[in-house]
Amino acid sequence: MSTAEAALLAIRTWCRDAGVETEQNPDGAVVVVLPGEQKLRTTVSLSVTDEVVTVNAFVIRHPDEHAAEVHRWLLERNRKIFGLAYALDHYGDVFLVGTLPAAGFDTDTMDRLMGAVLLHCDQVFNQLLEMGFASAITAEWEWRLKAGESTENLAPFRHLAPPE
C-alpha cells in the first residue's frame, strides 16, 4: 500500500468511526463535514499525495466591516496554532489551511487534526462574525423582530439586538 493510500485509509476509517459525512471530489480530495456548536457545519477538504496531506477548511466569508481588525486577530492567532494557519483566498474569504506529512498519517493524527480544525473554526466563529458582521447582525435582529420571525439562532448576539 502506498503512503497516499494509507493516509486515505486513515481518513476514511476515522470518518466512518466518527460518523461524519464525507464525499470524494472528482479531483481526489476527500471532503469531510464536521458538525459544530457555533458554526453548524465546517467543511474540510483533504488532499492526499505520497508526500503530504493538505487541509483546507472554510471559516467565514470576507468580513463586511473591520476587515483589518479581523485579519490582525487571525494573524495573532496563527502564532498559537500548531500545523494549521488562517489564510485568505482571492475574495478575502477566510480559510484554515495546513500541510502535514503523509508518512505516518494515521487515525490518531486525523483525530488531532479534525479537533484542531473544529477548535479554530467552530470555537471562534461567533467572535469572528461579531467582529466582521456586527452591522448585518444588528440589521437581522431588527428585521426579524419587525417581521415576527424567530431570533433563536441570533441568541449569541443578544447584545447587538435593538433596544426594546
C-alpha atoms as an extended CHARMM CRD file, in Angstrom:
* protein
*
       164  EXT
         1         1  MET       CA              0.0000000000        0.0000000000        0.0000000000  PROA      1               0.0000000000
         2         2  SER       CA              1.3870000000        3.4180000000       -0.9500000000  PROA      2               0.0000000000
         3         3  THR       CA              1.8000000000        6.2350000000        1.5530000000  PROA      3               0.0000000000
         4         4  ALA       CA             -1.1190000000        8.0970000000       -0.0390000000  PROA      4               0.0000000000
         5         5  GLU       CA             -3.3500000000        5.0110000000        0.0990000000  PROA      5               0.0000000000
         6         6  ALA       CA             -2.5110000000        4.5060000000        3.7810000000  PROA      6               0.0000000000
         7         7  ALA       CA             -3.3030000000        8.1390000000        4.5780000000  PROA      7               0.0000000000
         8         8  LEU       CA             -6.6040000000        7.9320000000        2.6560000000  PROA      8               0.0000000000
         9         9  LEU       CA             -7.4960000000        4.7510000000        4.5250000000  PROA      9               0.0000000000
        10        10  ALA       CA             -6.8030000000        6.5320000000        7.8370000000  PROA      10              0.0000000000
        11        11  ILE       CA             -9.0340000000        9.4450000000        6.7750000000  PROA      11              0.0000000000
        12        12  ARG       CA            -11.8920000000        7.1860000000        5.6780000000  PROA      12              0.0000000000
        13        13  THR       CA            -11.5920000000        4.9860000000        8.7770000000  PROA      13              0.0000000000
        14        14  TRP       CA            -11.6810000000        7.9990000000       11.0960000000  PROA      14              0.0000000000
        15        15  CYS       CA            -14.6980000000        9.4630000000        9.2730000000  PROA      15              0.0000000000
        16        16  ARG       CA            -16.5720000000        6.1600000000        9.4290000000  PROA      16              0.0000000000
        17        17  ASP       CA            -15.7870000000        5.6880000000       13.1290000000  PROA      17              0.0000000000
        18        18  ALA       CA            -16.7000000000        9.3040000000       13.9400000000  PROA      18              0.0000000000
        19        19  GLY       CA            -19.9040000000        9.0670000000       11.9140000000  PROA      19              0.0000000000
        20        20  VAL       CA            -19.1840000000       12.2180000000        9.9270000000  PROA      20              0.0000000000
        21        21  GLU       CA            -20.4320000000       12.9340000000        6.4370000000  PROA      21              0.0000000000
        22        22  THR       CA            -17.8820000000       12.6030000000        3.6250000000  PROA      22              0.0000000000
        23        23  GLU       CA            -17.6980000000       12.7110000000       -0.1330000000  PROA      23              0.0000000000
        24        24  GLN       CA            -14.9670000000       12.1560000000       -2.7070000000  PROA      24              0.0000000000
        25        25  ASN       CA            -14.3240000000       15.0480000000       -5.0870000000  PROA      25              0.0000000000
        26        26  PRO       CA            -13.5220000000       14.2980000000       -8.7340000000  PROA      26              0.0000000000
        27        27  ASP       CA            -10.0120000000       15.6950000000       -8.0950000000  PROA      27              0.0000000000
        28        28  GLY       CA             -9.4620000000       13.0020000000       -5.4530000000  PROA      28              0.0000000000
        29        29  ALA       CA             -9.8780000000       15.1900000000       -2.3800000000  PROA      29              0.0000000000
        30        30  VAL       CA            -11.9390000000       13.8440000000        0.4960000000  PROA      30              0.0000000000
        31        31  VAL       CA            -14.4860000000       16.3570000000        1.7770000000  PROA      31              0.0000000000
        32        32  VAL       CA            -15.4170000000       15.9570000000        5.4330000000  PROA      32              0.0000000000
        33        33  VAL       CA            -18.3360000000       17.7980000000        7.0520000000  PROA      33              0.0000000000
        34        34  LEU       CA            -17.7740000000       18.3460000000       10.7630000000  PROA      34              0.0000000000
        35        35  PRO       CA            -20.7330000000       19.2590000000       12.9780000000  PROA      35              0.0000000000
        36        36  GLY       CA            -20.1360000000       22.1690000000       15.3320000000  PROA      36              0.0000000000
        37        37  GLU       CA            -21.7510000000       24.1970000000       18.0580000000  PROA      37              0.0000000000
        38        38  GLN       CA            -21.2840000000       27.8380000000       16.9850000000  PROA      38              0.0000000000
        39        39  LYS       CA            -20.7060000000       27.1030000000       13.3260000000  PROA      39              0.0000000000
        40        40  LEU       CA            -23.1890000000       24.3880000000       12.4780000000  PROA      40              0.0000000000
        41        41  ARG       CA            -21.0250000000       22.7850000000        9.7730000000  PROA      41              0.0000000000
        42        42  THR       CA            -17.3580000000       23.0550000000        8.9280000000  PROA      42              0.0000000000
        43        43  THR       CA            -16.4450000000       21.7120000000        5.5090000000  PROA      43              0.0000000000
        44        44  VAL       CA            -12.9020000000       20.3690000000        5.3220000000  PROA      44              0.0000000000
        45        45  SER       CA            -11.1490000000       19.3160000000        2.1150000000  PROA      45              0.0000000000
        46        46  LEU       CA             -8.2820000000       16.8370000000        2.5000000000  PROA      46              0.0000000000
        47        47  SER       CA             -5.9990000000       16.2650000000       -0.4910000000  PROA      47              0.0000000000
        48        48  VAL       CA             -3.5160000000       13.4220000000       -0.2700000000  PROA      48              0.0000000000
        49        49  THR       CA             -0.3160000000       12.6860000000       -2.1660000000  PROA      49              0.0000000000
        50        50  ASP       CA              2.5060000000       10.3060000000       -1.2940000000  PROA      50              0.0000000000
        51        51  GLU       CA              4.2730000000       13.2560000000        0.3220000000  PROA      51              0.0000000000
        52        52  VAL       CA              1.6150000000       15.3290000000        2.1230000000  PROA      52              0.0000000000
        53        53  VAL       CA             -1.9390000000       15.6250000000        3.3900000000  PROA      53              0.0000000000
        54        54  THR       CA             -3.2350000000       19.1170000000        2.6550000000  PROA      54              0.0000000000
        55        55  VAL       CA             -6.0910000000       20.5380000000        4.7400000000  PROA      55              0.0000000000
        56        56  ASN       CA             -8.3990000000       23.3550000000        3.6410000000  PROA      56              0.0000000000
        57        57  ALA       CA            -11.3950000000       24.3810000000        5.7990000000  PROA      57              0.0000000000
        58        58  PHE       CA            -13.7320000000       27.3190000000        5.1610000000  PROA      58              0.0000000000
        59        59  VAL       CA            -14.1140000000       29.5970000000        8.2000000000  PROA      59              0.0000000000
        60        60  ILE       CA            -16.0320000000       32.7630000000        7.1540000000  PROA      60              0.0000000000
        61        61  ARG       CA            -16.5600000000       34.8690000000        4.0650000000  PROA      61              0.0000000000
        62        62  HSD       CA            -14.8080000000       38.2040000000        3.6280000000  PROA      62              0.0000000000
        63        63  PRO       CA            -15.7700000000       40.4740000000        6.5450000000  PROA      63              0.0000000000
        64        64  ASP       CA            -18.2090000000       43.2550000000        5.6720000000  PROA      64              0.0000000000
        65        65  GLU       CA            -16.5850000000       45.6160000000        8.1730000000  PROA      65              0.0000000000
        66        66  HSD       CA            -13.4340000000       45.9430000000       10.2620000000  PROA      66              0.0000000000
        67        67  ALA       CA            -11.5670000000       43.6110000000        7.9110000000  PROA      67              0.0000000000
        68        68  ALA       CA             -8.1650000000       44.9050000000        9.0540000000  PROA      68              0.0000000000
        69        69  GLU       CA             -9.0260000000       44.1320000000       12.6760000000  PROA      69              0.0000000000
        70        70  VAL       CA            -10.2920000000       40.6570000000       11.7510000000  PROA      70              0.0000000000
        71        71  HSD       CA             -7.1360000000       39.9490000000        9.7550000000  PROA      71              0.0000000000
        72        72  ARG       CA             -4.9220000000       41.1710000000       12.5940000000  PROA      72              0.0000000000
        73        73  TRP       CA             -6.7830000000       38.9340000000       15.0570000000  PROA      73              0.0000000000
        74        74  LEU       CA             -6.3250000000       35.9520000000       12.7250000000  PROA      74              0.0000000000
        75        75  LEU       CA             -2.6200000000       36.6470000000       12.2630000000  PROA      75              0.0000000000
        76        76  GLU       CA             -2.1190000000       36.9030000000       16.0190000000  PROA      76              0.0000000000
        77        77  ARG       CA             -3.8500000000       33.5320000000       16.4590000000  PROA      77              0.0000000000
        78        78  ASN       CA             -1.6210000000       31.9860000000       13.7840000000  PROA      78              0.0000000000
        79        79  ARG       CA              1.2600000000       32.2580000000       16.2400000000  PROA      79              0.0000000000
        80        80  LYS       CA             -0.5530000000       29.8690000000       18.5940000000  PROA      80              0.0000000000
        81        81  ILE       CA             -1.7750000000       27.2150000000       16.1420000000  PROA      81              0.0000000000
        82        82  PHE       CA              0.2250000000       24.0770000000       15.5320000000  PROA      82              0.0000000000
        83        83  GLY       CA              0.2060000000       22.7110000000       11.9720000000  PROA      83              0.0000000000
        84        84  LEU       CA             -2.5770000000       24.9870000000       10.7200000000  PROA      84              0.0000000000
        85        85  ALA       CA             -2.8840000000       28.6610000000        9.8330000000  PROA      85              0.0000000000
        86        86  TYR       CA             -5.5830000000       31.1080000000        8.8580000000  PROA      86              0.0000000000
        87        87  ALA       CA             -5.3420000000       32.2620000000        5.2420000000  PROA      87              0.0000000000
        88        88  LEU       CA             -7.3360000000       34.3490000000        2.7650000000  PROA      88              0.0000000000
        89        89  ASP       CA             -8.3850000000       33.4180000000       -0.7450000000  PROA      89              0.0000000000
        90        90  HSD       CA             -8.5530000000       35.8970000000       -3.6350000000  PROA      90              0.0000000000
        91        91  TYR       CA            -12.0160000000       37.0380000000       -2.4820000000  PROA      91              0.0000000000
        92        92  GLY       CA            -10.8180000000       37.7230000000        1.0590000000  PROA      92              0.0000000000
        93        93  ASP       CA            -12.7180000000       34.7280000000        2.4690000000  PROA      93              0.0000000000
        94        94  VAL       CA            -11.0470000000       33.1450000000        5.4940000000  PROA      94              0.0000000000
        95        95  PHE       CA             -9.8280000000       29.5460000000        5.4730000000  PROA      95              0.0000000000
        96        96  LEU       CA             -7.8720000000       27.3640000000        7.8510000000  PROA      96              0.0000000000
        97        97  VAL       CA             -5.0970000000       25.5820000000        5.9530000000  PROA      97              0.0000000000
        98        98  GLY       CA             -2.3010000000       23.1800000000        6.7020000000  PROA      98              0.0000000000
        99        99  THR       CA              0.0760000000       20.6210000000        5.2630000000  PROA      99              0.0000000000
       100       100  LEU       CA              1.1730000000       17.5160000000        7.1410000000  PROA      100             0.0000000000
       101       101  PRO       CA              3.4630000000       14.6510000000        6.1160000000  PROA      101             0.0000000000
       102       102  ALA       CA              1.5550000000       11.7390000000        4.5840000000  PROA      102             0.0000000000
       103       103  ALA       CA              4.0560000000        9.2570000000        6.0240000000  PROA      103             0.0000000000
       104       104  GLY       CA              2.7290000000        8.0900000000        9.3640000000  PROA      104             0.0000000000
       105       105  PHE       CA             -0.6290000000        9.8380000000        8.8930000000  PROA      105             0.0000000000
       106       106  ASP       CA             -2.9920000000        7.6270000000       10.8860000000  PROA      106             0.0000000000
       107       107  THR       CA             -6.3930000000        7.8080000000       12.5970000000  PROA      107             0.0000000000
       108       108  ASP       CA             -4.8520000000        9.3940000000       15.7100000000  PROA      108             0.0000000000
       109       109  THR       CA             -3.3000000000       12.1220000000       13.5480000000  PROA      109             0.0000000000
       110       110  MET       CA             -6.6390000000       12.5880000000       11.7880000000  PROA      110             0.0000000000
       111       111  ASP       CA             -8.4040000000       12.8610000000       15.1490000000  PROA      111             0.0000000000
       112       112  ARG       CA             -5.9920000000       15.5300000000       16.4050000000  PROA      112             0.0000000000
       113       113  LEU       CA             -6.2160000000       17.3650000000       13.0800000000  PROA      113             0.0000000000
       114       114  MET       CA            -10.0210000000       17.4390000000       12.9890000000  PROA      114             0.0000000000
       115       115  GLY       CA            -10.0720000000       18.5020000000       16.6450000000  PROA      115             0.0000000000
       116       116  ALA       CA             -7.7620000000       21.4010000000       15.8030000000  PROA      116             0.0000000000
       117       117  VAL       CA             -9.8960000000       22.3530000000       12.8070000000  PROA      117             0.0000000000
       118       118  LEU       CA            -13.0220000000       22.4430000000       14.9770000000  PROA      118             0.0000000000
       119       119  LEU       CA            -11.2380000000       24.3960000000       17.6810000000  PROA      119             0.0000000000
       120       120  HSD       CA            -10.0550000000       27.0670000000       15.2570000000  PROA      120             0.0000000000
       121       121  CYS       CA            -13.1980000000       27.2050000000       13.0810000000  PROA      121             0.0000000000
       122       122  ASP       CA            -16.1020000000       26.4840000000       15.3990000000  PROA      122             0.0000000000
       123       123  GLN       CA            -14.9270000000       27.8480000000       18.7410000000  PROA      123             0.0000000000
       124       124  VAL       CA            -14.0770000000       31.2870000000       17.2980000000  PROA      124             0.0000000000
       125       125  PHE       CA            -16.9420000000       31.5250000000       14.8020000000  PROA      125             0.0000000000
       126       126  ASN       CA            -19.2750000000       33.8350000000       16.7650000000  PROA      126             0.0000000000
       127       127  GLN       CA            -16.3940000000       36.1140000000       17.7060000000  PROA      127             0.0000000000
       128       128  LEU       CA            -15.3560000000       36.4110000000       14.0590000000  PROA      128             0.0000000000
       129       129  LEU       CA            -18.9500000000       37.0620000000       12.9830000000  PROA      129             0.0000000000
       130       130  GLU       CA            -19.3240000000       39.8170000000       15.5410000000  PROA      130             0.0000000000
       131       131  MET       CA            -16.0420000000       41.4630000000       14.5410000000  PROA      131             0.0000000000
       132       132  GLY       CA            -16.7260000000       41.3270000000       10.8050000000  PROA      132             0.0000000000
       133       133  PHE       CA            -20.5140000000       41.4880000000       10.5270000000  PROA      133             0.0000000000
       134       134  ALA       CA            -21.9080000000       43.3710000000       13.5610000000  PROA      134             0.0000000000
       135       135  SER       CA            -23.9570000000       45.7970000000       11.4520000000  PROA      135             0.0000000000
       136       136  ALA       CA            -25.5090000000       42.9440000000        9.4620000000  PROA      136             0.0000000000
       137       137  ILE       CA            -26.3360000000       41.0750000000       12.6800000000  PROA      137             0.0000000000
       138       138  THR       CA            -27.9960000000       44.1800000000       14.1290000000  PROA      138             0.0000000000
       139       139  ALA       CA            -29.9840000000       44.6550000000       10.9040000000  PROA      139             0.0000000000
       140       140  GLU       CA            -31.0240000000       40.9900000000       11.0140000000  PROA      140             0.0000000000
       141       141  TRP       CA            -32.2360000000       41.4230000000       14.6080000000  PROA      141             0.0000000000
       142       142  GLU       CA            -34.3020000000       44.4590000000       13.5810000000  PROA      142             0.0000000000
       143       143  TRP       CA            -35.8130000000       42.7280000000       10.5520000000  PROA      143             0.0000000000
       144       144  ARG       CA            -36.7150000000       39.5620000000       12.4500000000  PROA      144             0.0000000000
       145       145  LEU       CA            -38.3110000000       41.4610000000       15.3290000000  PROA      145             0.0000000000
       146       146  LYS       CA            -40.3870000000       43.5940000000       12.9400000000  PROA      146             0.0000000000
       147       147  ALA       CA            -41.3840000000       40.5560000000       10.8660000000  PROA      147             0.0000000000
       148       148  GLY       CA            -42.1880000000       38.4350000000       13.9260000000  PROA      148             0.0000000000
       149       149  GLU       CA            -39.5670000000       35.8800000000       12.8910000000  PROA      149             0.0000000000
       150       150  SER       CA            -37.6030000000       33.6840000000       15.2580000000  PROA      150             0.0000000000
       151       151  THR       CA            -34.4220000000       35.1540000000       16.7200000000  PROA      151             0.0000000000
       152       152  GLU       CA            -33.3370000000       31.8750000000       18.3080000000  PROA      152             0.0000000000
       153       153  ASN       CA            -30.1640000000       31.4810000000       16.2540000000  PROA      153             0.0000000000
       154       154  LEU       CA            -29.2300000000       35.1060000000       16.9950000000  PROA      154             0.0000000000
       155       155  ALA       CA            -29.1630000000       34.4370000000       20.7510000000  PROA      155             0.0000000000
       156       156  PRO       CA            -25.3410000000       34.5760000000       20.9690000000  PROA      156             0.0000000000
       157       157  PHE       CA            -25.6190000000       38.1420000000       19.6750000000  PROA      157             0.0000000000
       158       158  ARG       CA            -28.3790000000       39.3120000000       22.0040000000  PROA      158             0.0000000000
       159       159  HSD       CA            -26.2230000000       42.3130000000       22.9760000000  PROA      159             0.0000000000
       160       160  LEU       CA            -26.4690000000       43.5070000000       19.3300000000  PROA      160             0.0000000000
       161       161  ALA       CA            -30.2900000000       43.4880000000       19.3700000000  PROA      161             0.0000000000
       162       162  PRO       CA            -32.0300000000       46.8540000000       19.1750000000  PROA      162             0.0000000000
       163       163  PRO       CA            -33.3700000000       48.1690000000       22.4850000000  PROA      163             0.0000000000
       164       164  GLU       CA            -36.9500000000       47.1540000000       23.1510000000  PROA      164             0.0000000000
